Amino acid sequence: MSAADRSVKRRAELVFSAYELFVDKGYRSVVVADIVARAGVSHGTFYNYFDNKRDILDAVIDHYFALIRDRVFGRVMAGQRPQSLDEFCALVGRIVDQCYELVEDEPGLVTFLLIEATSIDARVTERSIENLRVYSDEATDRIKKGIALGYLDPTLDPRLTGEVLLSVLLSATLSAIRKDTNGLDQDRVRTAVVGFVRASLQP
């Protein structure tokens, strides 16, 4: 393994260790000493990569938002080019299912990023919003293509509609976190989201 590869690996180990601790103990209860102990490195190694705990928090947020994007959007949307409203709605339904699968596999991750992290300070909230804009851009692009192909309402504002669609999917994810405590199971949430999308976007 080259020195560059070892450096990338060590940084990733630090980010993962910080993430685990933030999820397990809460951001405010963690100190740099906890992170280096979990990663099995020295303080000096930590400071080769990050300035402080707040700096590594940014890296955690960026890394795991990218992971969510890959899990929820990448796996479902890769190579998918809906040609009709039915295909578009089916794609949205599969994204809802991926949201539930992600929460099942990584409940701490979703809770931390969507609930705890945004309560830390305004900078974290802004960073989270910036990461979410990547998802919004993806949704906006799909809306534009659907309008161009004629199966979505041509009077829609693609950017606004993409942001609304993202908000609906975030609500579905929060329902998954609550685990049916609100009386909405996965099937009901999927049906409601798809029904809303169909009614709102059809020509």
C-alpha positions in Angstrom: 0.0 0.0 0.0 1.4 3.4 -1.0 1.9 6.2 1.5 -1.0 8.1 -0.2 -3.3 5.1 0.2 -2.3 4.7 3.8 -3.1 8.3 4.4 -6.6 8.0 2.9 -7.2 4.9 4.9 -6.1 6.5 8.2 -8.3 9.5 7.6 -11.3 7.3 6.8 -10.6 5.4 10.0 -10.6 8.6 12.0 -13.9 9.7 10.4 -15.5 6.4 11.1 -14.3 6.4 14.7 -15.7 9.9 15.2 -19.0 8.9 13.6 -19.4 5.9 15.9 -18.7 8.0 19.0 -21.0 10.8 17.9 -23.8 8.3 17.4 -23.1 6.4 20.6 -22.4 9.2 23.0 -23.6 12.4 21.3 -21.4 15.0 19.7 -21.1 17.2 22.8 -19.9 14.3 25.0 -17.0 13.3 22.8 -13.5 14.7 23.0 -10.6 14.3 20.6 -9.0 11.8 23.1 -12.0 9.5 22.6 -11.6 9.6 18.9 -7.9 8.8 18.8 -8.5 6.0 21.4 -11.2 4.5 19.3 -9.1 4.8 16.1 -5.9 3.5 17.8 -3.8 6.5 16.8 -2.0 9.3 18.5 -3.1 12.9 19.0 -0.5 13.9 16.6 -1.9 11.7 13.9 -5.4 13.2 14.4 -4.0 16.7 14.0 -2.3 15.7 10.8 -5.8 15.4 9.3 -8.1 17.7 11.4 -7.8 20.9 13.3 -10.2 19.9 16.1 -13.4 18.0 16.9 -15.5 20.5 15.0 -13.4 20.0 11.9 -13.8 16.2 11.9 -17.6 16.7 12.4 -17.7 18.4 9.0 -15.9 15.4 7.5 -18.4 13.0 9.1 -21.4 15.0 7.8 -20.0 15.2 4.3 -19.0 11.5 4.2 -22.2 10.1 5.5 -24.5 12.4 3.5 -22.6 11.0 0.4 -23.2 7.5 1.7 -26.9 8.2 2.1 -27.0 9.6 -1.4 -25.4 6.4 -2.8 -27.7 4.2 -0.8 -31.0 6.0 -1.3 -30.5 7.5 -4.7 -27.5 5.8 -6.4 -28.7 2.2 -6.0 -32.2 3.0 -7.1 -31.7 5.6 -9.7 -28.5 4.3 -11.4 -29.4 3.8 -15.1 -33.1 4.5 -14.5 -34.6 6.9 -17.1 -38.4 6.9 -16.5 -40.3 7.4 -19.7 -43.8 7.7 -18.2 -45.5 8.9 -15.1 -46.0 5.3 -14.0 -42.3 4.6 -14.2 -41.5 7.9 -12.4 -43.9 7.0 -9.6 -42.5 3.5 -9.3 -39.0 5.0 -9.0 -40.2 7.2 -6.2 -41.8 4.2 -4.4 -38.4 2.3 -4.6 -36.7 5.3 -3.1 -39.1 5.3 -0.2 -38.3 1.6 0.3 -34.6 2.4 0.3 -35.1 5.1 2.9 -36.7 2.4 5.1 -33.9 0.0 4.4 -31.3 2.6 5.3 -33.0 3.4 8.6 -33.2 -0.4 9.4 -29.5 -0.9 8.6 -28.1 2.4 10.0 -30.7 3.9 12.5 -28.0 5.8 14.3 -26.7 7.4 11.1 -30.0 8.8 10.0 -31.0 10.0 13.4 -27.7 11.7 13.9 -27.6 13.5 10.5 -31.2 14.5 10.4 -31.9 15.2 14.0 -28.9 15.6 16.3 -26.4 17.2 14.0 -28.6 20.0 12.9 -29.1 21.0 16.6 -25.3 21.5 17.2 -25.0 24.9 15.7 -25.9 27.0 12.7 -22.8 26.0 10.7 -23.8 22.4 10.9 -27.3 23.1 9.8 -26.0 25.0 6.8 -23.6 22.2 5.9 -26.4 19.7 6.1 -28.5 21.9 3.9 -25.7 22.2 1.4 -25.4 18.4 1.3 -29.2 18.1 0.8 -29.0 20.5 -2.1 -27.1 17.8 -4.0 -30.2 15.6 -3.6 -32.4 18.5 -4.6 -30.4 19.0 -7.7 -30.8 15.3 -8.6 -34.6 15.6 -8.1 -34.7 18.8 -10.1 -32.9 17.2 -13.0 -35.4 14.3 -13.1 -38.3 16.7 -13.0 -36.9 18.6 -16.0 -36.5 15.4 -18.0 -40.1 14.3 -17.1 -41.4 17.7 -18.4 -39.3 17.4 -21.5 -40.7 13.9 -22.2 -44.3 15.2 -21.6 -45.3 13.0 -18.7 -45.0 15.7 -16.0 -46.9 19.0 -15.9 -45.1 21.5 -18.0 -46.2 24.4 -15.8 -44.1 23.0 -12.8 -41.1 24.9 -11.6 -38.5 22.2 -11.7 -36.4 23.6 -8.8 -39.3 24.2 -6.4 -40.8 20.8 -7.3 -37.5 19.1 -6.8 -37.2 20.6 -3.3 -40.8 19.6 -2.5 -40.1 16.1 -3.6 -37.0 16.0 -1.4 -39.0 17.3 1.5 -41.6 14.5 1.0 -38.9 11.9 1.0 -37.3 13.3 4.1 -40.7 13.0 5.8 -40.9 9.4 4.7 -37.5 8.8 6.3 -38.6 10.4 9.6 -41.6 8.1 9.5 -39.2 5.2 9.2 -37.2 6.5 12.2 -40.5 6.6 14.3 -41.1 2.9 13.4 -44.9 3.0 13.0 -45.5 4.9 16.2 -47.5 7.4 14.2 -49.7 4.5 12.7 -48.0 4.7 9.3 -46.2 1.6 8.3 -43.9 1.4 5.2 -46.6 0.3 2.8 -48.9 3.2 3.9 -46.1 5.7 3.6 -45.0 4.5 0.2 -48.6 4.6 -1.1 -49.2 8.1 0.3 -46.0 9.4 -1.2 -46.5 7.9 -4.6 -50.1 9.1 -4.6 -49.1 12.6 -3.7 -46.4 12.6 -6.4 -48.8 11.4 -9.0 -51.5 13.9 -8.2 -49.1 16.8 -7.9 -47.0 16.2 -11.0 -49.2 14.8 -13.6 -50.1 17.0 -16.6 
